[in-house]
Amino acid sequence: MKIVPDPVFSMPHSSPQLTAAPMEGLTTVVFRRLHAEMFGAADRYYLPFVTPTVEPRFTARQLRELAPRANEGLAVIPQLLTRRSADFLWAARALADMGYPEVNLNLGCPAGTVVVKGKGSGFLGDAIALREFFDDVFGQDLPIAVSVKTRLGLRSPDEFAGIVELYNLYPIARLIVHPRIRSDFYKGDARRSVLLSALPSIKAPLGVNGDIVTEGDIAAAGNAFAAAPGGLAEIMIGRALMADPALLRKARGGPAASRGEIRSFHHALFDAYTTLFESRKNAMMRLKEYWFYQSCLFGADDELEKLHRAMKAVNRTREPAEFNARIEDLIESFTLLQHARFGWRKPL
């Protein structure tokens, strides 16, 4: 694998990177390659998490995302989800052997099936076990940097101060914070004030994530967290990049997405997913999830009720040809916005 140089490793005083969050089922190898080709690559793509097991090898399905050839030419960071240090260690070494310079530990996933096993954000509720995990991991001479993606806590934002104290004990390459607690899931507003209050005590280079929807939001986050003691390493974008695939390009001074680009991207994704999943219908189901976000780049205020009906019709389709026809009609019929709406926000 030819590793793409990471600007933060080579230029520690550069502006924060603009990176793509890992989103299971969406930011696949197919999405990454097409997004980079058509809209310009993110500075980093974090891969959807892999769960290593006691058997020290990756599965064929996992290697579809991790294989060096799949990610050649892109700056990608694999993410591991586990609470067993032994499993993390073999996987981290295997990733280093593949040529990856960094691995990310997922301490943020709020899914119930993950938390009940004490993984993801569930690990934040067991400080003793988490410290033992980090002692084991950082006690080894690993040939790969270790970064962490975290939430503020499991049940209360008051937990974050103690969590930061724990993180500060270790040479974490980068600490990416989604400023919600587990019980928030993705609802309500990100608790950015909690992160700002803790900012002076965070030693690791900082990444920020959550509720960053437009290029204005990117600039505001850059300004708000510029004083991070370890430096603001990155601004991570998740759902908003699904809604507006040109968002990072716009933040760098480039143009907004055109109708033609959105159409071409849709059809390229459809064809690539059909090959990947060996079924046009399977590809359609994946794209229905994607268009939940992408539709937020369409529809003026007076078109929203009609857009809602159009998306309900899209989601009811069972045949790929009908699905494509409805998407084509949506692209042509509704106003293409300069900035995506925060249409996926849900109240607490």
C-alpha positions in Angstrom: 0.0 0.0 0.0 1.3 3.4 -0.9 0.5 5.6 2.2 -0.6 9.2 1.4 1.5 11.5 3.6 -0.6 13.0 6.4 -0.2 16.8 6.5 -0.6 16.9 10.3 2.3 14.5 10.8 4.5 16.4 8.4 3.3 19.9 9.2 2.1 20.1 12.8 1.3 23.8 12.7 -0.9 23.6 9.6 -4.6 24.5 9.6 -7.0 21.8 10.9 -7.6 19.0 8.5 -11.1 18.5 7.1 -11.9 14.8 7.6 -14.7 12.4 6.9 -16.3 10.6 9.9 -16.8 6.8 9.8 -20.5 6.0 9.1 -21.3 2.4 9.1 -22.9 1.4 5.8 -22.3 4.7 4.1 -18.6 5.7 4.0 -17.6 2.5 2.4 -14.7 1.9 0.0 -17.1 2.7 -2.8 -18.2 6.0 -1.3 -14.6 7.1 -0.4 -13.1 6.5 -3.9 -16.0 8.1 -5.8 -16.2 11.1 -3.4 -12.5 11.8 -3.7 -12.6 11.5 -7.5 -15.6 13.7 -8.1 -15.5 16.3 -5.3 -11.9 16.2 -4.0 -10.7 14.0 -1.2 -11.1 14.6 2.5 -7.8 15.1 4.3 -8.6 11.8 6.0 -11.3 9.2 5.7 -11.9 7.3 8.9 -13.0 3.8 8.1 -16.2 2.4 9.6 -15.3 0.4 12.7 -13.9 -3.1 12.6 -14.4 -5.4 15.6 -11.4 -7.6 16.1 -12.0 -11.0 17.7 -9.8 -13.4 19.6 -8.9 -15.1 16.3 -6.0 -12.9 15.1 -7.0 -12.3 11.5 -9.4 -10.0 9.6 -12.4 -11.5 7.8 -12.9 -11.3 4.1 -15.6 -8.7 4.6 -13.4 -6.6 6.8 -10.5 -6.8 4.3 -12.9 -5.4 1.7 -12.5 -2.1 3.5 -9.0 -2.5 4.9 -7.1 -4.0 2.0 -4.3 -1.7 0.9 -5.3 -1.8 -2.7 -8.9 -0.6 -1.8 -7.5 2.6 -0.2 -4.5 3.3 -2.4 -4.0 7.0 -3.0 -6.3 8.1 -0.1 -5.4 9.1 3.5 -7.4 6.6 5.5 -7.4 5.7 9.2 -8.9 2.4 10.3 -11.1 2.3 13.4 -11.3 -0.5 15.9 -14.2 -1.3 18.3 -13.2 -3.4 21.2 -12.7 -3.5 25.0 -10.1 -6.3 24.9 -6.6 -5.0 24.7 -5.2 -8.2 23.3 -7.6 -8.0 20.4 -6.8 -4.3 19.8 -3.0 -5.1 19.9 -3.0 -7.9 17.3 -5.3 -5.8 15.0 -3.1 -2.7 15.4 0.0 -4.6 14.5 -1.7 -6.2 11.5 -2.8 -2.7 10.3 0.8 -1.4 10.8 2.0 -4.3 8.6 -0.4 -3.2 5.9 1.2 0.2 5.9 -1.3 2.2 8.0 0.4 5.0 10.2 -2.5 5.3 12.7 -5.4 3.3 14.1 -8.4 4.9 15.9 -10.2 3.5 18.9 -13.9 3.9 18.9 -15.2 5.2 22.3 -18.1 7.0 20.8 -20.6 4.5 19.3 -23.9 4.8 21.2 -25.7 1.8 19.7 -27.4 -0.3 22.4 -25.9 -3.6 21.0 -22.5 -2.1 21.4 -22.9 -0.3 24.7 -24.4 -3.4 26.4 -21.1 -5.2 25.8 -19.1 -2.3 27.3 -17.8 -1.2 24.0 -17.9 2.2 22.2 -19.3 4.8 24.5 -20.2 2.1 26.9 -16.5 1.7 27.8 -16.6 5.3 29.2 -18.6 4.0 32.1 -15.8 1.8 33.4 -12.8 4.0 34.2 -10.9 1.2 35.8 -11.2 -1.1 32.9 -10.5 1.7 30.4 -7.3 2.6 32.3 -6.2 -1.1 32.3 -6.9 -1.2 28.6 -4.7 1.9 27.9 -2.0 0.6 30.2 -1.8 -2.5 28.1 -2.0 -0.8 24.7 0.5 2.1 25.5 2.7 -0.2 27.4 3.6 -2.0 24.2 6.1 -0.7 21.6 3.5 -0.5 18.9 4.6 0.4 15.3 1.5 2.5 14.8 0.0 5.7 16.3 -3.2 5.4 18.4 -5.9 8.0 18.3 -9.2 8.0 20.1 -12.8 9.1 19.1 -14.8 9.8 22.2 -18.0 11.2 23.6 -18.3 13.3 26.7 -19.4 10.4 28.8 -21.9 7.7 29.2 -24.7 9.3 31.3 -23.6 12.8 32.2 -21.4 15.5 30.6 -19.9 15.9 34.1 -18.0 12.7 33.4 -15.9 14.4 30.8 -13.4 16.1 33.2 -12.4 12.8 34.6 -12.2 11.1 31.2 -9.9 13.9 30.0 -7.6 13.3 33.0 -7.4 9.6 32.0 -6.7 10.4 28.4 -3.9 12.8 29.5 -2.0 10.0 31.0 -1.2 8.5 27.6 0.4 9.6 24.3 -2.8 9.7 22.3 -2.0 10.8 18.8 -5.3 12.6 18.4 -8.4 13.0 20.5 -11.6 13.5 18.4 -14.5 14.6 20.5 -18.2 14.3 19.6 -19.6 16.5 22.3 -22.7 14.5 23.3 -23.1 11.8 25.9 -24.2 8.3 25.0 -27.8 8.8 26.1 -28.1 11.7 23.7 -27.4 9.4 20.8 -27.5 12.0 17.9 -30.4 14.0 19.3 -30.5 17.6 20.4 -27.6 20.0 20.1 -24.0 19.0 20.5 -22.8 20.1 24.0 -20.1 22.2 22.6 -19.9 24.4 25.8 -18.7 21.3 27.8 -15.9 20.7 25.4 -14.9 24.4 25.4 -14.8 24.4 29.2 -12.5 21.4 29.2 -10.3 22.7 26.3 -7.4 24.1 28.5 -6.9 20.6 30.0 -6.8 18.5 26.8 -3.2 17.7 26.0 -3.6 15.6 22.8 -4.1 17.3 19.4 -7.8 17.8 19.2 -10.4 16.9 16.6 -14.0 18.2 16.8 -17.1 16.5 15.4 -20.9 17.0 15.6 -23.5 19.5 14.2 -21.1 20.9 11.6 -23.3 21.3 8.5 -22.1 24.1 6.4 -18.7 25.8 5.5 -19.7 28.5 7.9 -20.0 25.9 10.7 -16.5 24.6 9.7 -15.1 28.1 10.0 -16.9 28.7 13.3 -15.6 25.5 14.8 -12.1 26.3 13.7 -12.3 29.7 15.5 -13.9 28.3 18.6 -11.4 25.6 19.2 -8.2 27.2 17.8 -6.9 27.7 21.4 -6.7 23.9 22.1 -3.3 23.4 23.9 -2.3 20.5 21.7 -3.6 22.3 18.6 -6.8 21.8 16.6 -5.8 18.9 14.4 -9.0 18.4 12.5 -12.7 19.2 12.0 -14.6 15.9 11.3 -17.7 15.9 9.1 -20.2 13.1 9.1 -23.8 13.4 8.0 -23.4 16.8 6.4 -20.9 15.2 3.9 -23.7 12.8 2.9 -26.0 15.8 2.5 -23.5 17.9 0.6 -20.6 16.0 -1.0 -19.0 19.2 -2.1 -18.9 20.6 1.5 -15.2 20.2 1.9 -14.5 21.6 -1.5 -16.6 24.7 -0.6 -14.7 25.1 2.7 -11.5 25.2 0.7 -12.9 27.9 -1.6 -14.2 25.7 -4.4 -17.7 25.7 -6.0 -20.9 24.2 -4.7 -22.2 21.0 -6.2 -24.1 21.2 -9.4 -27.2 19.2 -10.4 -25.0 17.4 -12.9 -22.5 16.4 -10.3 -25.2 15.2 -7.9 -26.8 13.2 -10.7 -23.4 11.7 -11.8 -22.5 10.9 -8.2 -25.8 9.1 -7.6 -25.5 7.0 -10.7 -21.8 6.2 -10.1 -22.7 5.1 -6.5 -25.6 3.0 -7.8 -23.4 1.2 -10.3 -20.5 0.7 -7.8 -22.8 -0.6 -5.1 -24.4 -3.0 -7.6 -21.0 -4.5 -8.3 -20.0 -4.5 -4.6 -23.2 -6.1 -3.3 -24.0 -8.2 -6.5 -27.6 -6.9 -6.6 -29.3 -3.8 -8.0 -31.9 -4.1 -5.3 -29.3 -4.3 -2.5 -27.6 -1.2 -4.0 -31.0 0.6 -4.0 -31.5 -0.1 -0.3 -28.1 1.4 0.5 -28.8 4.5 -1.6 -32.2 5.0 0.1 -30.3 5.6 3.3 -27.8 7.9 1.5 -30.7 10.0 0.0 -32.2 10.6 3.5 -29.2 13.0 3.9 -28.7 14.0 0.2 -32.3 15.2 0.0 -31.4 17.9 2.5 -29.5 19.7 -0.3 -32.8 20.2 -2.1 -36.0 22.1 -1.5 -36.7 25.8 -0.8 -38.8 26.5 2.3 -42.0 26.5 0.3 -41.1 23.2 -1.3 -40.5 21.2 1.8 -43.9 19.6 2.1 -43.7 18.5 -1.5 -40.2 17.2 -1.0 -41.3 15.2 2.0 -43.9 13.5 -0.1 -41.4 12.9 -2.9 -39.0 11.2 -0.4 -41.8 9.0 0.9 -42.4 7.9 -2.6 -38.7 7.2 -3.1 -38.6 5.1 0.0 -41.7 3.1 -1.1 -40.1 2.0 -4.4 -39.2 -1.6 -4.8 -37.8 -1.6 -8.3 -34.4 0.0 -9.1 -35.7 1.5 -12.4 -38.6 3.3 -10.5 -36.2 4.4 -7.8 -33.8 5.9 -10.3 -36.7 7.7 -12.1 -37.9 9.2 -8.8 -34.4 10.4 -7.9 -34.0 11.9 -11.3 -37.3 13.8 -10.9 -36.2 15.0 -7.4 -32.9 16.3 -8.8 -34.6 18.2 -11.6 -37.8 19.4 -9.8 -36.6 20.9 -6.6 -34.4 23.9 -5.8 -30.7 22.9 -5.3 -29.6 24.7 -2.2 -26.2 26.4 -1.6 -26.1 25.0 1.9 -27.6 21.8 3.2 -30.4 22.0 5.7 -29.9 20.4 9.1 -32.8 18.1 8.1 -31.7 15.1 10.2 -31.7 17.0 13.5 -33.9 15.5 16.2 -34.9 17.1 19.5 -33.9 15.4 22.8 
